[in-house]
Every structure is written in C-alpha cells, then in structure tokens.
Amino acid sequence: MENDKPTSTPAQKSGWAFFTKKVYAKAKPGASTVLLIVGLLGLVALIALLVANYYLG
C-alpha cells in the first residue's frame, strides 16, 4: 500500500490539498471527531451571525 493517495483532482494541484494533508498527517481524527468539530464550528458561526444581525439590525 505504498500509494494510498486518491485519484488526482484539480484541488490537489493547489496548496489547499497540501495543507489539509499536512494537518491530517499531524492529527488523524476519526470521522466522528471531524463531524463534531465541523458541527461545533458551524454552530458557533450561526450564533455569531444571529448576534451580529441582532445588534446591527
């Protein structure tokens, strides 16, 4: 299993794929951990938008 990279996509030619691979190489979380982090970030962003809308509106 020396070549476990997925098939080449246009995104992999950019630096974003390198960045994400670097991050995932450092800490390999399970899928549930990734979903939890993404969900929490989304929730925080939603609350921030609601608060900003309340104060600015």
PyMOL Python script that loads the backbone (N, CA, C, O; Angstrom):
from pymol import cmd

cmd.read_pdbstr("""\
ATOM      1  N   MET A   1       0.841  -1.190   0.000  1.00  0.00           N
ATOM      2  CA  MET A   1       0.000   0.000   0.000  1.00  0.00           C
ATOM      3  C   MET A   1       0.876   1.240   0.000  1.00  0.00           C
ATOM      4  O   MET A   1       0.719   2.120   0.846  1.00  0.00           O
ATOM      5  N   GLU A   2       1.800   1.307  -0.953  1.00  0.00           N
ATOM      6  CA  GLU A   2       2.712   2.438  -0.974  1.00  0.00           C
ATOM      7  C   GLU A   2       2.070   3.670  -1.595  1.00  0.00           C
ATOM      8  O   GLU A   2       2.541   4.788  -1.386  1.00  0.00           O
ATOM      9  N   ASN A   3       0.995   3.474  -2.358  1.00  0.00           N
ATOM     10  CA  ASN A   3       0.326   4.607  -2.997  1.00  0.00           C
ATOM     11  C   ASN A   3      -1.133   4.617  -2.576  1.00  0.00           C
ATOM     12  O   ASN A   3      -1.989   4.065  -3.268  1.00  0.00           O
ATOM     13  N   ASP A   4      -1.417   5.249  -1.435  1.00  0.00           N
ATOM     14  CA  ASP A   4      -2.785   5.282  -0.928  1.00  0.00           C
ATOM     15  C   ASP A   4      -3.449   6.633  -1.176  1.00  0.00           C
ATOM     16  O   ASP A   4      -4.458   6.959  -0.551  1.00  0.00           O
ATOM     17  N   LYS A   5      -2.876   7.420  -2.095  1.00  0.00           N
ATOM     18  CA  LYS A   5      -3.458   8.719  -2.418  1.00  0.00           C
ATOM     19  C   LYS A   5      -4.692   8.519  -3.293  1.00  0.00           C
ATOM     20  O   LYS A   5      -4.722   7.595  -4.105  1.00  0.00           O
ATOM     21  N   PRO A   6      -5.700   9.361  -3.144  1.00  0.00           N
ATOM     22  CA  PRO A   6      -6.857   9.262  -4.044  1.00  0.00           C
ATOM     23  C   PRO A   6      -6.488   9.735  -5.438  1.00  0.00           C
ATOM     24  O   PRO A   6      -5.412  10.294  -5.651  1.00  0.00           O
ATOM     25  N   THR A   7      -7.372   9.513  -6.370  1.00  0.00           N
ATOM     26  CA  THR A   7      -7.089   9.930  -7.737  1.00  0.00           C
ATOM     27  C   THR A   7      -6.938  11.447  -7.794  1.00  0.00           C
ATOM     28  O   THR A   7      -7.550  12.176  -7.013  1.00  0.00           O
ATOM     29  N   SER A   8      -6.130  11.898  -8.713  1.00  0.00           N
ATOM     30  CA  SER A   8      -5.805  13.320  -8.786  1.00  0.00           C
ATOM     31  C   SER A   8      -7.020  14.153  -9.162  1.00  0.00           C
ATOM     32  O   SER A   8      -7.746  13.835 -10.104  1.00  0.00           O
ATOM     33  N   THR A   9      -7.224  15.223  -8.408  1.00  0.00           N
ATOM     34  CA  THR A   9      -8.308  16.159  -8.694  1.00  0.00           C
ATOM     35  C   THR A   9      -7.708  17.547  -8.863  1.00  0.00           C
ATOM     36  O   THR A   9      -6.576  17.778  -8.438  1.00  0.00           O
ATOM     37  N   PRO A  10      -8.436  18.477  -9.472  1.00  0.00           N
ATOM     38  CA  PRO A  10      -7.895  19.840  -9.617  1.00  0.00           C
ATOM     39  C   PRO A  10      -7.556  20.486  -8.285  1.00  0.00           C
ATOM     40  O   PRO A  10      -6.661  21.328  -8.216  1.00  0.00           O
ATOM     41  N   ALA A  11      -8.262  20.100  -7.220  1.00  0.00           N
ATOM     42  CA  ALA A  11      -7.989  20.702  -5.915  1.00  0.00           C
ATOM     43  C   ALA A  11      -6.617  20.290  -5.397  1.00  0.00           C
ATOM     44  O   ALA A  11      -5.990  21.030  -4.639  1.00  0.00           O
ATOM     45  N   GLN A  12      -6.148  19.107  -5.805  1.00  0.00           N
ATOM     46  CA  GLN A  12      -4.860  18.642  -5.301  1.00  0.00           C
ATOM     47  C   GLN A  12      -3.694  19.406  -5.922  1.00  0.00           C
ATOM     48  O   GLN A  12      -2.576  19.359  -5.409  1.00  0.00           O
ATOM     49  N   LYS A  13      -3.952  20.112  -7.028  1.00  0.00           N
ATOM     50  CA  LYS A  13      -2.873  20.883  -7.631  1.00  0.00           C
ATOM     51  C   LYS A  13      -2.641  22.190  -6.883  1.00  0.00           C
ATOM     52  O   LYS A  13      -1.601  22.828  -7.047  1.00  0.00           O
ATOM     53  N   SER A  14      -3.607  22.586  -6.067  1.00  0.00           N
ATOM     54  CA  SER A  14      -3.458  23.809  -5.285  1.00  0.00           C
ATOM     55  C   SER A  14      -2.788  23.500  -3.960  1.00  0.00           C
ATOM     56  O   SER A  14      -2.526  22.339  -3.645  1.00  0.00           O
ATOM     57  N   GLY A  15      -2.513  24.529  -3.192  1.00  0.00           N
ATOM     58  CA  GLY A  15      -1.870  24.341  -1.899  1.00  0.00           C
ATOM     59  C   GLY A  15      -2.831  23.859  -0.833  1.00  0.00           C
ATOM     60  O   GLY A  15      -2.403  23.444   0.244  1.00  0.00           O
ATOM     61  N   TRP A  16      -4.148  23.908  -1.120  1.00  0.00           N
ATOM     62  CA  TRP A  16      -5.139  23.524  -0.109  1.00  0.00           C
ATOM     63  C   TRP A  16      -5.022  22.046   0.240  1.00  0.00           C
ATOM     64  O   TRP A  16      -5.087  21.672   1.411  1.00  0.00           O
ATOM     65  N   ALA A  17      -4.845  21.194  -0.796  1.00  0.00           N
ATOM     66  CA  ALA A  17      -4.725  19.762  -0.543  1.00  0.00           C
ATOM     67  C   ALA A  17      -3.469  19.485   0.277  1.00  0.00           C
ATOM     68  O   ALA A  17      -3.482  18.640   1.172  1.00  0.00           O
ATOM     69  N   PHE A  18      -2.392  20.192  -0.026  1.00  0.00           N
ATOM     70  CA  PHE A  18      -1.159  20.019   0.745  1.00  0.00           C
ATOM     71  C   PHE A  18      -1.382  20.413   2.192  1.00  0.00           C
ATOM     72  O   PHE A  18      -0.904  19.739   3.106  1.00  0.00           O
ATOM     73  N   PHE A  19      -2.106  21.502   2.403  1.00  0.00           N
ATOM     74  CA  PHE A  19      -2.375  21.971   3.763  1.00  0.00           C
ATOM     75  C   PHE A  19      -3.220  20.961   4.535  1.00  0.00           C
ATOM     76  O   PHE A  19      -2.916  20.632   5.681  1.00  0.00           O
ATOM     77  N   THR A  20      -4.284  20.473   3.896  1.00  0.00           N
ATOM     78  CA  THR A  20      -5.150  19.522   4.590  1.00  0.00           C
ATOM     79  C   THR A  20      -4.419  18.215   4.853  1.00  0.00           C
ATOM     80  O   THR A  20      -4.587  17.611   5.913  1.00  0.00           O
ATOM     81  N   LYS A  21      -3.604  17.771   3.890  1.00  0.00           N
ATOM     82  CA  LYS A  21      -2.842  16.543   4.117  1.00  0.00           C
ATOM     83  C   LYS A  21      -1.872  16.731   5.267  1.00  0.00           C
ATOM     84  O   LYS A  21      -1.681  15.821   6.074  1.00  0.00           O
ATOM     85  N   LYS A  22      -1.250  17.917   5.351  1.00  0.00           N
ATOM     86  CA  LYS A  22      -0.311  18.199   6.433  1.00  0.00           C
ATOM     87  C   LYS A  22      -1.036  18.178   7.774  1.00  0.00           C
ATOM     88  O   LYS A  22      -0.528  17.628   8.751  1.00  0.00           O
ATOM     89  N   VAL A  23      -2.220  18.775   7.819  1.00  0.00           N
ATOM     90  CA  VAL A  23      -2.987  18.813   9.066  1.00  0.00           C
ATOM     91  C   VAL A  23      -3.418  17.409   9.465  1.00  0.00           C
ATOM     92  O   VAL A  23      -3.297  17.029  10.629  1.00  0.00           O
ATOM     93  N   TYR A  24      -3.923  16.629   8.498  1.00  0.00           N
ATOM     94  CA  TYR A  24      -4.392  15.288   8.816  1.00  0.00           C
ATOM     95  C   TYR A  24      -3.240  14.352   9.146  1.00  0.00           C
ATOM     96  O   TYR A  24      -3.421  13.383   9.884  1.00  0.00           O
ATOM     97  N   ALA A  25      -2.042  14.633   8.599  1.00  0.00           N
ATOM     98  CA  ALA A  25      -0.895  13.795   8.930  1.00  0.00           C
ATOM     99  C   ALA A  25      -0.497  14.004  10.383  1.00  0.00           C
ATOM    100  O   ALA A  25      -0.037  13.077  11.048  1.00  0.00           O
ATOM    101  N   LYS A  26      -0.677  15.228  10.873  1.00  0.00           N
ATOM    102  CA  LYS A  26      -0.316  15.526  12.260  1.00  0.00           C
ATOM    103  C   LYS A  26      -1.295  14.870  13.220  1.00  0.00           C
ATOM    104  O   LYS A  26      -0.886  14.176  14.151  1.00  0.00           O
ATOM    105  N   ALA A  27      -2.587  15.089  12.998  1.00  0.00           N
ATOM    106  CA  ALA A  27      -3.616  14.516  13.867  1.00  0.00           C
ATOM    107  C   ALA A  27      -4.640  13.807  12.997  1.00  0.00           C
ATOM    108  O   ALA A  27      -5.363  14.444  12.231  1.00  0.00           O
ATOM    109  N   LYS A  28      -4.698  12.484  13.115  1.00  0.00           N
ATOM    110  CA  LYS A  28      -5.639  11.715  12.294  1.00  0.00           C
ATOM    111  C   LYS A  28      -6.886  11.414  13.104  1.00  0.00           C
ATOM    112  O   LYS A  28      -6.984  10.345  13.707  1.00  0.00           O
ATOM    113  N   PRO A  29      -7.845  12.337  13.130  1.00  0.00           N
ATOM    114  CA  PRO A  29      -9.057  12.086  13.911  1.00  0.00           C
ATOM    115  C   PRO A  29      -9.999  11.153  13.165  1.00  0.00           C
ATOM    116  O   PRO A  29      -9.905  10.995  11.948  1.00  0.00           O
ATOM    117  N   GLY A  30     -10.905  10.540  13.913  1.00  0.00           N
ATOM    118  CA  GLY A  30     -11.911   9.702  13.282  1.00  0.00           C
ATOM    119  C   GLY A  30     -12.940  10.570  12.587  1.00  0.00           C
ATOM    120  O   GLY A  30     -12.970  11.786  12.777  1.00  0.00           O
ATOM    121  N   ALA A  31     -13.772   9.951  11.793  1.00  0.00           N
ATOM    122  CA  ALA A  31     -14.787  10.711  11.057  1.00  0.00           C
ATOM    123  C   ALA A  31     -15.749  11.400  12.019  1.00  0.00           C
ATOM    124  O   ALA A  31     -16.206  12.512  11.753  1.00  0.00           O
ATOM    125  N   SER A  32     -16.056  10.743  13.134  1.00  0.00           N
ATOM    126  CA  SER A  32     -16.984  11.343  14.094  1.00  0.00           C
ATOM    127  C   SER A  32     -16.384  12.602  14.716  1.00  0.00           C
ATOM    128  O   SER A  32     -17.096  13.575  14.965  1.00  0.00           O
ATOM    129  N   THR A  33     -15.073  12.583  14.966  1.00  0.00           N
ATOM    130  CA  THR A  33     -14.414  13.758  15.541  1.00  0.00           C
ATOM    131  C   THR A  33     -14.456  14.917  14.550  1.00  0.00           C
ATOM    132  O   THR A  33     -14.717  16.057  14.933  1.00  0.00           O
ATOM    133  N   VAL A  34     -14.199  14.626  13.284  1.00  0.00           N
ATOM    134  CA  VAL A  34     -14.234  15.671  12.257  1.00  0.00           C
ATOM    135  C   VAL A  34     -15.639  16.259  12.162  1.00  0.00           C
ATOM    136  O   VAL A  34     -15.805  17.477  12.089  1.00  0.00           O
ATOM    137  N   LEU A  35     -16.645  15.393  12.163  1.00  0.00           N
ATOM    138  CA  LEU A  35     -18.028  15.882  12.085  1.00  0.00           C
ATOM    139  C   LEU A  35     -18.385  16.708  13.308  1.00  0.00           C
ATOM    140  O   LEU A  35     -19.096  17.708  13.198  1.00  0.00           O
ATOM    141  N   LEU A  36     -17.899  16.300  14.466  1.00  0.00           N
ATOM    142  CA  LEU A  36     -18.185  17.050  15.689  1.00  0.00           C
ATOM    143  C   LEU A  36     -17.561  18.437  15.625  1.00  0.00           C
ATOM    144  O   LEU A  36     -18.206  19.428  15.965  1.00  0.00           O
ATOM    145  N   ILE A  37     -16.298  18.508  15.186  1.00  0.00           N
ATOM    146  CA  ILE A  37     -15.605  19.797  15.104  1.00  0.00           C
ATOM    147  C   ILE A  37     -16.302  20.700  14.085  1.00  0.00           C
ATOM    148  O   ILE A  37     -16.538  21.878  14.353  1.00  0.00           O
ATOM    149  N   VAL A  38     -16.626  20.147  12.925  1.00  0.00           N
ATOM    150  CA  VAL A  38     -17.290  20.941  11.884  1.00  0.00           C
ATOM    151  C   VAL A  38     -18.660  21.412  12.366  1.00  0.00           C
ATOM    152  O   VAL A  38     -19.061  22.545  12.101  1.00  0.00           O
ATOM    153  N   GLY A  39     -19.368  20.547  13.067  1.00  0.00           N
ATOM    154  CA  GLY A  39     -20.675  20.920  13.590  1.00  0.00           C
ATOM    155  C   GLY A  39     -20.582  22.027  14.623  1.00  0.00           C
ATOM    156  O   GLY A  39     -21.385  22.960  14.618  1.00  0.00           O
ATOM    157  N   LEU A  40     -19.599  21.923  15.512  1.00  0.00           N
ATOM    158  CA  LEU A  40     -19.426  22.962  16.532  1.00  0.00           C
ATOM    159  C   LEU A  40     -19.037  24.289  15.896  1.00  0.00           C
ATOM    160  O   LEU A  40     -19.540  25.340  16.293  1.00  0.00           O
ATOM    161  N   LEU A  41     -18.143  24.245  14.911  1.00  0.00           N
ATOM    162  CA  LEU A  41     -17.750  25.481  14.233  1.00  0.00           C
ATOM    163  C   LEU A  41     -18.946  26.106  13.518  1.00  0.00           C
ATOM    164  O   LEU A  41     -19.126  27.323  13.545  1.00  0.00           O
ATOM    165  N   GLY A  42     -19.754  25.277  12.884  1.00  0.00           N
ATOM    166  CA  GLY A  42     -20.944  25.788  12.216  1.00  0.00           C
ATOM    167  C   GLY A  42     -21.923  26.405  13.199  1.00  0.00           C
ATOM    168  O   GLY A  42     -22.526  27.441  12.917  1.00  0.00           O
ATOM    169  N   LEU A  43     -22.081  25.769  14.353  1.00  0.00           N
ATOM    170  CA  LEU A  43     -22.989  26.290  15.378  1.00  0.00           C
ATOM    171  C   LEU A  43     -22.496  27.632  15.903  1.00  0.00           C
ATOM    172  O   LEU A  43     -23.283  28.564  16.070  1.00  0.00           O
ATOM    173  N   VAL A  44     -21.201  27.732  16.163  1.00  0.00           N
ATOM    174  CA  VAL A  44     -20.627  28.992  16.646  1.00  0.00           C
ATOM    175  C   VAL A  44     -20.797  30.087  15.596  1.00  0.00           C
ATOM    176  O   VAL A  44     -21.128  31.225  15.929  1.00  0.00           O
ATOM    177  N   ALA A  45     -20.569  29.741  14.327  1.00  0.00           N
ATOM    178  CA  ALA A  45     -20.724  30.730  13.259  1.00  0.00           C
ATOM    179  C   ALA A  45     -22.179  31.189  13.153  1.00  0.00           C
ATOM    180  O   ALA A  45     -22.451  32.372  12.945  1.00  0.00           O
ATOM    181  N   LEU A  46     -23.105  30.248  13.297  1.00  0.00           N
ATOM    182  CA  LEU A  46     -24.525  30.606  13.226  1.00  0.00           C
ATOM    183  C   LEU A  46     -24.919  31.533  14.371  1.00  0.00           C
ATOM    184  O   LEU A  46     -25.636  32.511  14.162  1.00  0.00           O
ATOM    185  N   ILE A  47     -24.454  31.230  15.571  1.00  0.00           N
ATOM    186  CA  ILE A  47     -24.756  32.086  16.727  1.00  0.00           C
ATOM    187  C   ILE A  47     -24.144  33.472  16.529  1.00  0.00           C
ATOM    188  O   ILE A  47     -24.777  34.484  16.830  1.00  0.00           O
ATOM    189  N   ALA A  48     -22.909  33.513  16.021  1.00  0.00           N
ATOM    190  CA  ALA A  48     -22.252  34.801  15.788  1.00  0.00           C
ATOM    191  C   ALA A  48     -23.031  35.626  14.761  1.00  0.00           C
ATOM    192  O   ALA A  48     -23.179  36.838  14.921  1.00  0.00           O
ATOM    193  N   LEU A  49     -23.525  34.976  13.715  1.00  0.00           N
ATOM    194  CA  LEU A  49     -24.317  35.692  12.712  1.00  0.00           C
ATOM    195  C   LEU A  49     -25.619  36.213  13.308  1.00  0.00           C
ATOM    196  O   LEU A  49     -26.028  37.339  13.024  1.00  0.00           O
ATOM    197  N   LEU A  50     -26.267  35.399  14.130  1.00  0.00           N
ATOM    198  CA  LEU A  50     -27.520  35.843  14.746  1.00  0.00           C
ATOM    199  C   LEU A  50     -27.285  37.022  15.685  1.00  0.00           C
ATOM    200  O   LEU A  50     -28.074  37.967  15.702  1.00  0.00           O
ATOM    201  N   VAL A  51     -26.214  36.973  16.460  1.00  0.00           N
ATOM    202  CA  VAL A  51     -25.901  38.070  17.386  1.00  0.00           C
ATOM    203  C   VAL A  51     -25.569  39.338  16.606  1.00  0.00           C
ATOM    204  O   VAL A  51     -26.032  40.425  16.951  1.00  0.00           O
ATOM    205  N   ALA A  52     -24.758  39.195  15.544  1.00  0.00           N
ATOM    206  CA  ALA A  52     -24.399  40.363  14.737  1.00  0.00           C
ATOM    207  C   ALA A  52     -25.638  40.952  14.069  1.00  0.00           C
ATOM    208  O   ALA A  52     -25.786  42.172  13.988  1.00  0.00           O
ATOM    209  N   ASN A  53     -26.518  40.092  13.595  1.00  0.00           N
ATOM    210  CA  ASN A  53     -27.749  40.564  12.962  1.00  0.00           C
ATOM    211  C   ASN A  53     -28.631  41.293  13.966  1.00  0.00           C
ATOM    212  O   ASN A  53     -29.274  42.286  13.624  1.00  0.00           O
ATOM    213  N   TYR A  54     -28.663  40.814  15.184  1.00  0.00           N
ATOM    214  CA  TYR A  54     -29.482  41.443  16.226  1.00  0.00           C
ATOM    215  C   TYR A  54     -28.955  42.833  16.569  1.00  0.00           C
ATOM    216  O   TYR A  54     -29.724  43.786  16.693  1.00  0.00           O
ATOM    217  N   TYR A  55     -27.627  42.937  16.723  1.00  0.00           N
ATOM    218  CA  TYR A  55     -27.048  44.229  17.108  1.00  0.00           C
ATOM    219  C   TYR A  55     -26.982  45.209  15.942  1.00  0.00           C
ATOM    220  O   TYR A  55     -27.143  46.413  16.143  1.00  0.00           O
ATOM    221  N   LEU A  56     -26.751  44.719  14.737  1.00  0.00           N
ATOM    222  CA  LEU A  56     -26.644  45.612  13.586  1.00  0.00           C
ATOM    223  C   LEU A  56     -28.011  45.944  13.003  1.00  0.00           C
ATOM    224  O   LEU A  56     -28.190  47.008  12.410  1.00  0.00           O
ATOM    225  N   GLY A  57     -28.967  45.050  13.164  1.00  0.00           N
ATOM    226  CA  GLY A  57     -30.291  45.274  12.590  1.00  0.00           C
ATOM    227  C   GLY A  57     -31.126  46.117  13.509  1.00  0.00           C
ATOM    228  O   GLY A  57     -32.279  46.415  13.197  1.00  0.00           O
TER     229      GLY A  57
END
""", "prot")
cmd.dss("prot")
cmd.show_as("cartoon", "prot")
cmd.util.cbc("prot")
cmd.orient("prot")
